[in-house]
Amino acid sequence: MKEESKNITRRSFIGTTGAVAAGLTILPGSVISGMGRRAPSDKLNIAVVGIGGMGNSNLRAVAPTENIVALCDVDWAYSKKVFEAYPNAKRYWDWRKMLDEMGNSIDAVIVATADHTHAIIAATAMTMGKHVYVQKPLTHTVYESRLLTKLAAKHKVATQMGNQGSSGEGVNLTVEWLQNGEIGEVTKVESFTDRPIWPQGLNVPKGEWVPDTLNWDLFIGPAKMRPYNSLYTPWNWRGWWDFGTGALGDMACHILHPVFKGLKLQYPIRAQGSSTLLLTDCAPNAQRVSLIYPARVTDKKAKMKLPQVEVIWYDGGLQPPKPAGWPAGKDMNNGGGGVIFHGTKDKLICGCYGRDPWLLSGRVPVAPKTERRLPDKVSHEMDWVRACKESPENRVPTKSDFAEAGPFNEMVVMGVLAVRLQGLNKELEWDGAKMEFTNITDSENVRICIEDAFTIADGHPTFNKKWTDPMSAKQFAAEMVKHTYRNGWSLPAMPV
């Protein structure tokens, strides 16, 4: 198979996207005429962008039953074995060229790139009528999450965020127990992860020569250009603000999903963060975040009332205090983290992915089975494939459909905002509908440490910290809510 050049070529890409913007819908070639849906036996033509890490796992989940027609990655050394495992799939460096050349023959796209490129790939694919599966966190910013939520609704495509625990029995039970009133009213939730397990709290490294097998410009994508260093990629990009969202973004999508769903949360009204040394470029080693959610309206017959609730997050090895009555010797960490729901009648505890829920009282609830269960041996990815083959009118939403995953992901990246704005030394007030902080004034500034310059001289620890000049806090916050993309990269417009 002839390999595509890694030089960025667009040819008719601008023409294609222009047609999409004008209202042209590119329909998958194998949709059954007149029915608006596929037969379950009809195979999807799937493209995967970002195949070296989790993308490979997602790929293996769908490959046995579907057609893998295109594979795209910016690092052909990291992805070499995956490319070779699917010799019939066309290979690409640039997802834009892939969609340009193969748009008419692609039904669905899996996105498993670095966090900062999730939104632009998924949004472009959805405007072309493609179903999308996007790894967690869904996006890098609040604005991007809102955009994907609205685009999914507008284009009526099947969607799924890659927080696979949402398809598991632990999340089902946790949600059912909460909504059946098993622990009463929940006014506080504490959660944590044992990550990061990649480097964080680092100063910016010096530049290195870019390997021939990596297209650094395409990896940078919409972010600001910086010199390459092997510390950034593969995988370690999670700890760098321009590319990832730190331990919170990586794991909160797994750990907080039963919290968001079970307590029927939407937008927080207040946020506050703190951490070990906060740097301009790299996420801190440990963080604590508090998000306050208002009381939610419930049906008069509902068994669970929804008062104002505080959701607290810890990472970097920190854990919440063990409540009174905690079984001596029992590890709170279950599969990478855990959650404690503090109810007025009892406390509910579950692990990462909502696994193994239990009540501190020792009582075993018998709640109605209200949550949809996946059939035996059906994966999170294959539930998405099922949804892709159903008509929009009759589609059963996936377990992490963007209608829920989008607002939930806003919760996750709001935690990142709270940490990065901690220098204001106050609780931040948030208007979720407008996507803006309401108590940051025009006169407030923030300064953030560029590097700590730590040395030991004659046995004495010394810091010579370098700081940014004072920056407008309002402008800095707005930029984190909605990024300014690098020239040549842009998102579709936000649907009305």
C-alpha positions as CSV (number, residue, x, y, z in Angstrom):
1,M,0.0,0.0,0.0
2,K,1.3,3.4,-1.0
3,E,1.9,5.5,2.1
4,E,0.4,9.0,2.2
5,S,3.0,11.8,2.5
6,K,3.1,13.5,5.9
7,N,3.3,16.9,4.2
8,I,0.0,18.7,4.9
9,T,-2.0,18.8,1.6
10,R,-5.6,20.0,1.5
11,R,-6.5,20.0,-2.2
12,S,-10.2,19.9,-2.1
13,F,-10.6,19.9,1.7
14,I,-11.7,23.6,1.8
15,G,-14.2,22.9,-0.9
16,T,-15.6,19.9,0.9
17,T,-16.0,21.7,4.3
18,G,-17.5,24.7,2.4
19,A,-20.1,22.4,1.0
20,V,-20.8,21.0,4.4
21,A,-21.2,24.5,5.8
22,A,-23.7,25.3,3.1
23,G,-25.9,22.4,4.2
24,L,-24.7,19.4,2.1
25,T,-25.1,16.2,4.1
26,I,-22.8,13.3,3.0
27,L,-24.7,10.1,3.5
28,P,-23.0,6.8,4.1
29,G,-23.1,4.7,1.0
30,S,-24.5,1.6,2.6
31,V,-27.5,3.2,4.4
32,I,-30.6,1.1,3.4
33,S,-32.6,3.2,0.9
34,G,-35.8,4.6,2.3
35,M,-35.4,3.2,5.8
36,G,-32.9,5.6,7.3
37,R,-31.2,2.8,9.2
38,R,-28.8,-0.1,8.7
39,A,-29.5,-3.8,9.2
40,P,-27.5,-5.0,12.2
41,S,-25.6,-7.3,9.9
42,D,-24.6,-4.4,7.6
43,K,-21.0,-3.3,8.4
44,L,-20.0,0.2,9.3
45,N,-17.0,1.8,7.5
46,I,-15.0,3.1,10.4
47,A,-11.9,5.4,10.5
48,V,-9.8,5.8,13.6
49,V,-7.7,8.9,14.4
50,G,-5.0,8.3,17.0
51,I,-4.2,4.6,17.0
52,G,-1.1,4.2,19.1
53,G,-2.8,4.1,22.6
54,M,-6.4,3.8,23.6
55,G,-7.4,4.1,19.9
56,N,-5.9,0.6,19.4
57,S,-8.1,-0.8,22.2
58,N,-11.2,0.8,20.7
59,L,-10.1,-0.4,17.2
60,R,-9.8,-4.0,18.5
61,A,-13.3,-3.8,20.0
62,V,-15.0,-3.0,16.7
63,A,-12.7,-4.6,14.1
64,P,-14.1,-8.2,14.3
65,T,-17.5,-7.1,13.0
66,E,-17.0,-3.8,11.1
67,N,-14.9,-2.5,8.2
68,I,-11.8,-0.6,9.2
69,V,-11.2,1.6,6.1
70,A,-8.8,4.3,7.3
71,L,-6.2,4.8,10.1
72,C,-4.6,8.1,11.0
73,D,-1.8,9.0,13.4
74,V,0.9,11.7,13.7
75,D,3.4,9.2,15.1
76,W,4.1,6.3,12.7
77,A,6.7,4.7,14.9
78,Y,4.3,4.5,17.9
79,S,1.6,3.3,15.6
80,K,3.6,1.0,13.3
81,K,2.3,-2.3,14.7
82,V,-1.3,-1.1,14.5
83,F,-0.9,0.0,10.9
84,E,0.6,-3.4,10.0
85,A,-2.3,-5.2,11.7
86,Y,-4.8,-3.7,9.3
87,P,-3.2,-3.7,5.9
88,N,-6.4,-3.0,4.0
89,A,-7.0,0.3,5.8
90,K,-5.6,3.4,4.1
91,R,-3.0,5.2,6.2
92,Y,-2.9,8.9,6.9
93,W,-0.9,11.4,8.9
94,D,-3.5,14.2,8.7
95,W,-7.2,13.5,9.6
96,R,-8.2,16.5,7.5
97,K,-6.8,14.9,4.3
98,M,-8.5,11.6,5.4
99,L,-11.9,13.1,5.6
100,D,-11.3,15.1,2.4
101,E,-10.4,12.0,0.4
102,M,-12.6,9.4,2.0
103,G,-15.5,11.3,3.4
104,N,-18.0,9.6,1.1
105,S,-16.9,6.1,2.2
106,I,-16.6,6.7,6.0
107,D,-19.6,6.1,8.2
108,A,-18.1,6.6,11.6
109,V,-15.0,8.0,13.3
110,I,-13.2,7.0,16.5
111,V,-11.1,9.8,18.0
112,A,-8.4,8.9,20.4
113,T,-5.8,11.7,20.0
114,A,-4.4,14.0,22.7
115,D,-7.2,15.9,24.5
116,H,-6.6,19.2,22.8
117,T,-7.5,17.8,19.3
118,H,-10.6,15.8,20.3
119,A,-13.1,18.6,19.6
120,I,-11.9,19.8,16.2
121,I,-11.8,16.3,14.8
122,A,-15.1,15.2,16.2
123,A,-16.9,18.4,15.3
124,T,-15.7,18.3,11.7
125,A,-16.7,14.7,11.4
126,M,-20.2,15.4,12.8
127,T,-20.8,18.3,10.4
128,M,-20.1,15.7,7.6
129,G,-22.8,13.4,9.1
130,K,-20.4,10.9,10.7
131,H,-21.1,9.1,13.9
132,V,-18.3,9.7,16.5
133,Y,-16.8,7.8,19.4
134,V,-14.4,10.2,21.3
135,Q,-12.0,9.2,24.0
136,K,-12.2,10.8,27.4
137,P,-12.1,13.6,28.4
138,L,-14.5,14.5,25.7
139,T,-12.8,17.9,25.1
140,H,-10.2,20.3,26.4
141,T,-12.5,23.1,27.3
142,V,-16.1,24.0,28.4
143,Y,-16.9,25.7,25.1
144,E,-15.8,22.6,23.1
145,S,-18.0,20.4,25.2
146,R,-21.0,22.6,24.6
147,L,-20.2,22.6,20.9
148,L,-20.0,18.8,20.6
149,T,-23.3,18.5,22.6
150,K,-25.1,20.8,20.2
151,L,-23.6,19.4,17.0
152,A,-24.6,15.9,18.0
153,A,-28.2,17.0,18.5
154,K,-28.2,19.0,15.3
155,H,-26.8,16.3,13.0
156,K,-28.6,13.4,14.8
157,V,-25.5,11.2,14.8
158,A,-24.7,8.4,17.2
159,T,-22.1,9.4,19.8
160,Q,-20.2,7.9,22.7
161,M,-17.5,9.2,25.1
162,G,-14.9,6.6,25.9
163,N,-15.6,6.4,29.7
164,Q,-16.2,2.7,29.4
165,G,-17.3,2.3,33.0
166,S,-20.6,4.0,32.2
167,S,-21.6,0.8,30.5
168,G,-20.8,-1.3,33.6
169,E,-23.0,-2.7,36.4
170,G,-21.3,-0.6,39.0
171,V,-22.5,2.7,37.5
172,N,-26.0,1.2,37.0
173,L,-26.3,0.1,40.6
174,T,-24.9,3.4,42.0
175,V,-27.3,5.4,40.0
176,E,-30.3,3.2,40.9
177,W,-29.5,3.2,44.7
178,L,-29.1,6.9,44.7
179,Q,-32.3,7.6,42.8
180,N,-34.2,5.1,44.9
181,G,-33.4,7.2,48.0
182,E,-31.3,4.4,49.6
183,I,-29.0,6.9,51.4
184,G,-31.4,9.9,51.6
185,E,-30.4,13.4,50.5
186,V,-26.8,13.8,49.4
187,T,-25.2,17.2,50.3
188,K,-21.6,16.2,49.9
189,V,-19.6,13.9,47.7
190,E,-15.9,13.2,48.0
191,S,-13.8,11.6,45.3
192,F,-10.2,10.9,44.4
193,T,-7.8,9.1,42.0
194,D,-4.4,7.7,42.7
195,R,-3.1,9.3,39.4
196,P,-1.0,10.9,37.9
197,I,1.2,8.0,36.9
198,W,3.0,10.2,34.3
199,P,5.3,13.1,35.1
200,Q,3.6,16.3,36.3
201,G,4.9,19.5,38.0
202,L,7.7,19.8,35.5
203,N,9.5,22.9,34.1
204,V,9.4,23.3,30.3
205,P,12.1,21.2,28.7
206,K,14.5,22.3,26.1
207,G,13.9,21.6,22.4
208,E,15.1,18.4,20.7
209,W,15.2,17.2,17.0
210,V,11.9,15.9,15.9
211,P,12.0,12.2,14.8
212,D,11.3,11.5,11.2
213,T,8.5,9.3,12.2
214,L,6.6,12.1,14.0
215,N,4.8,15.0,12.4
216,W,5.1,17.5,15.2
217,D,3.1,20.3,13.5
218,L,0.1,18.0,13.2
219,F,0.5,16.9,16.8
220,I,0.5,20.5,18.0
221,G,-2.6,21.1,15.8
222,P,-4.7,24.0,17.2
223,A,-2.4,24.7,20.2
224,K,0.4,27.2,20.1
225,M,3.6,26.0,18.6
226,R,6.5,25.0,20.9
227,P,9.8,23.1,20.3
228,Y,9.5,19.3,20.4
229,N,10.7,17.3,23.3
230,S,10.4,13.6,23.9
231,L,8.8,14.4,27.3
232,Y,5.6,15.5,25.6
233,T,4.6,12.5,23.6
234,P,3.6,9.7,23.4
235,W,1.2,9.5,26.4
236,N,3.0,12.0,28.7
237,W,1.1,14.8,27.0
238,R,-1.6,14.2,29.6
239,G,0.4,16.3,32.1
240,W,0.9,19.3,29.9
241,W,-1.8,22.0,29.9
242,D,-1.7,22.7,26.1
243,F,-2.3,19.0,25.3
244,G,-4.0,17.4,28.3
245,T,-6.0,18.0,31.4
246,G,-3.8,16.3,34.1
247,A,-5.0,13.6,36.4
248,L,-8.4,15.2,36.9
249,G,-9.2,15.2,33.2
250,D,-7.9,11.7,32.7
251,M,-9.7,10.0,35.6
252,A,-12.7,12.2,36.6
253,C,-14.5,11.0,33.5
254,H,-14.4,7.5,35.0
255,I,-14.8,8.3,38.6
256,L,-17.4,11.2,38.7
257,H,-19.8,9.8,36.0
258,P,-22.0,8.1,38.6
259,V,-22.0,11.3,40.6
260,F,-23.1,13.5,37.7
261,K,-25.7,11.0,36.5
262,G,-26.9,9.7,39.8
263,L,-27.4,13.2,41.3
264,K,-28.8,14.7,38.1
265,L,-26.2,17.5,38.0
266,Q,-26.0,20.1,35.3
267,Y,-23.8,23.2,35.7
268,P,-22.0,24.1,38.9
269,I,-22.6,27.6,40.4
270,R,-19.3,27.9,42.4
271,A,-15.8,26.5,42.0
272,Q,-12.6,26.6,43.9
273,G,-9.2,24.8,43.4
274,S,-5.9,24.4,45.1
275,S,-2.8,22.4,44.3
276,T,0.9,21.9,44.8
277,L,3.0,24.5,42.8
278,L,1.0,25.7,39.8
279,L,3.1,26.2,36.7
280,T,2.2,27.8,33.4
281,D,2.7,24.7,31.3
282,C,2.6,21.6,33.3
283,A,-0.2,20.3,35.6
284,P,0.6,20.2,39.4
285,N,1.5,17.0,41.2
286,A,-1.6,17.1,43.4
287,Q,-4.9,19.0,43.3
288,R,-8.1,19.6,45.3
289,V,-11.2,20.9,43.7
290,S,-14.6,21.9,45.1
291,L,-17.6,22.3,42.9
292,I,-21.0,23.5,44.3
293,Y,-24.2,22.5,42.5
294,P,-27.5,24.1,43.2
295,A,-30.6,22.3,44.3
296,R,-32.3,20.6,41.4
297,V,-36.0,20.3,40.7
298,T,-37.5,16.8,41.2
299,D,-40.8,15.2,40.6
300,K,-43.1,15.2,43.6
301,K,-43.1,11.4,43.5
302,A,-39.3,11.1,43.3
303,K,-37.7,9.0,46.0
304,M,-34.6,11.1,46.0
305,K,-34.5,14.8,46.8
306,L,-31.8,16.9,45.2
307,P,-30.5,19.6,47.6
308,Q,-27.5,21.8,47.0
309,V,-24.4,19.5,46.9
310,E,-20.7,20.0,47.1
311,V,-18.5,17.7,45.0
312,I,-14.9,17.5,46.2
313,W,-12.1,16.0,44.1
314,Y,-8.5,14.9,45.2
315,D,-5.6,13.6,43.1
316,G,-1.9,13.1,43.3
317,G,-2.1,10.6,46.2
318,L,-4.5,12.6,48.3
319,Q,-7.7,10.9,49.7
320,P,-10.7,12.1,51.6
321,P,-10.8,11.4,55.4
322,K,-12.3,8.0,56.1
323,P,-15.7,8.5,57.7
324,A,-16.7,7.2,61.1
325,G,-17.5,3.5,60.9
326,W,-15.0,2.8,58.0
327,P,-13.9,-0.9,58.2
328,A,-10.4,-1.0,59.6
329,G,-7.8,-2.0,57.1
330,K,-10.1,-1.5,54.0
331,D,-8.4,0.3,51.2
332,M,-10.5,3.2,49.9
333,N,-8.7,3.0,46.5
334,N,-10.6,0.5,44.3
335,G,-9.3,0.3,40.8
336,G,-7.6,3.7,40.7
337,G,-9.9,5.8,42.9
338,G,-13.1,6.0,44.7
339,V,-16.2,8.0,45.7
340,I,-18.1,8.6,49.0
341,F,-21.6,9.9,48.8
342,H,-22.6,11.4,52.1
343,G,-26.4,10.9,52.5
344,T,-28.7,11.9,55.4
345,K,-29.5,8.2,56.0
346,D,-26.3,6.4,54.9
347,K,-23.1,6.6,52.9
348,L,-22.6,5.0,49.5
349,I,-19.1,4.1,48.4
350,C,-17.9,3.0,45.0
351,G,-14.6,2.6,43.2
352,C,-13.3,3.9,39.9
353,Y,-15.8,3.2,37.1
354,G,-18.5,3.0,39.8
355,R,-17.2,-0.5,40.6
356,D,-18.3,-2.5,43.6
357,P,-20.8,-0.1,45.3
358,W,-21.6,-0.7,48.9
359,L,-23.3,1.1,51.9
360,L,-21.3,2.0,55.0
361,S,-24.1,0.6,57.2
362,G,-23.6,-2.8,55.6
363,R,-27.2,-3.0,54.3
364,V,-27.6,-4.4,50.8
365,P,-30.2,-2.4,48.8
366,V,-32.8,-4.0,46.5
367,A,-33.6,-1.1,44.2
368,P,-35.6,-1.3,40.9
369,K,-33.6,-1.9,37.8
370,T,-34.2,1.3,36.0
371,E,-30.9,1.6,34.1
372,R,-30.5,-0.1,30.7
373,R,-28.1,-3.0,30.8
374,L,-25.9,-4.0,27.8
375,P,-26.3,-7.5,26.6
376,D,-23.7,-10.0,27.8
377,K,-20.3,-9.5,26.1
378,V,-21.4,-6.3,24.3
379,S,-18.6,-3.7,24.9
380,H,-18.9,0.1,25.3
381,E,-17.7,0.4,21.7
382,M,-20.1,-2.1,20.3
383,D,-23.0,-0.4,22.0
384,W,-22.0,2.7,20.0
385,V,-21.8,0.6,16.8
386,R,-25.4,-0.6,17.5
387,A,-26.5,3.0,17.9
388,C,-24.9,4.0,14.6
389,K,-27.0,1.4,12.8
390,E,-30.3,2.7,14.2
391,S,-32.3,5.5,12.8
392,P,-32.3,8.8,14.7
393,E,-36.0,8.5,15.4
394,N,-35.7,5.1,16.9
395,R,-32.1,5.2,18.3
396,V,-31.6,4.0,21.9
397,P,-28.9,6.4,23.2
398,T,-25.5,4.9,24.2
399,K,-24.5,4.8,27.8
400,S,-22.4,8.0,27.4
401,D,-24.2,9.8,24.6
402,F,-23.0,13.4,24.1
403,A,-26.4,14.7,25.4
404,E,-25.1,13.6,28.8
405,A,-21.3,13.3,28.2
406,G,-21.1,16.8,27.0
407,P,-22.5,18.5,30.1
408,F,-20.7,16.0,32.3
409,N,-17.4,16.8,30.6
410,E,-18.0,20.5,31.4
411,M,-17.9,19.4,35.1
412,V,-14.5,17.8,34.6
413,V,-12.8,20.7,32.8
414,M,-14.4,23.1,35.2
415,G,-12.2,21.5,37.8
416,V,-9.2,22.3,35.6
417,L,-10.4,25.9,35.4
418,A,-10.7,26.2,39.2
419,V,-7.1,24.9,39.7
420,R,-5.6,27.2,37.1
421,L,-7.4,30.3,38.5
422,Q,-6.5,29.5,42.2
423,G,-4.2,32.6,42.2
424,L,-7.3,34.8,42.6
425,N,-7.6,33.4,46.1
426,K,-11.4,33.3,46.1
427,E,-14.3,31.0,45.3
428,L,-15.3,31.6,41.7
429,E,-19.0,32.1,40.7
430,W,-20.0,30.4,37.4
431,D,-22.9,31.1,35.0
432,G,-23.2,27.8,33.2
433,A,-25.7,29.0,30.5
434,K,-23.4,31.8,29.5
435,M,-20.1,29.9,30.1
436,E,-18.5,32.7,32.1
437,F,-17.3,33.6,35.6
438,T,-19.4,36.4,37.1
439,N,-17.2,37.5,39.9
440,I,-13.9,38.1,38.1
441,T,-13.5,41.9,37.6
442,D,-11.7,43.9,34.9
443,S,-9.1,45.0,37.5
444,E,-8.0,41.6,38.7
445,N,-4.8,40.1,37.5
446,V,-3.1,36.7,37.9
447,R,0.6,35.7,37.9
448,I,1.7,32.1,37.4
449,C,5.0,30.5,38.0
450,I,7.0,29.7,34.8
451,E,9.6,27.6,36.5
452,D,10.7,27.0,40.1
453,A,14.5,27.1,39.5
454,F,15.1,24.9,42.6
455,T,18.7,24.4,43.7
456,I,20.6,23.4,46.8
457,A,23.5,25.6,47.7
458,D,25.7,24.8,50.7
459,G,23.0,22.5,52.1
460,H,20.3,25.1,51.8
461,P,17.3,24.7,49.5
462,T,16.9,27.7,47.3
463,F,14.1,28.8,44.9
464,N,14.6,31.4,42.2
465,K,11.1,31.3,40.8
466,K,10.3,33.0,37.5
467,W,6.8,34.4,37.2
468,T,4.7,35.7,34.3
469,D,3.9,39.3,34.2
470,P,0.5,40.2,35.6
471,M,-2.2,39.0,33.3
472,S,-5.8,40.1,33.1
473,A,-7.7,37.4,35.0
474,K,-10.8,37.9,33.0
475,Q,-9.0,37.4,29.7
476,F,-7.0,34.4,31.0
477,A,-10.2,32.8,32.2
478,A,-12.0,33.4,28.9
479,E,-9.1,31.9,26.9
480,M,-9.3,28.7,29.0
481,V,-13.1,28.5,28.6
482,K,-12.7,28.9,24.8
483,H,-9.3,28.5,23.3
484,T,-8.0,30.8,20.5
485,Y,-6.8,28.2,17.9
486,R,-3.6,28.5,16.0
487,N,-3.9,29.9,12.4
488,G,-5.1,27.3,10.0
489,W,-7.3,25.5,12.6
490,S,-10.9,26.3,13.4
491,L,-14.0,24.8,14.8
492,P,-17.5,24.8,13.2
493,A,-19.8,27.4,14.4
494,M,-21.9,26.8,17.6
495,P,-25.4,25.8,16.6
496,V,-28.1,28.2,17.8
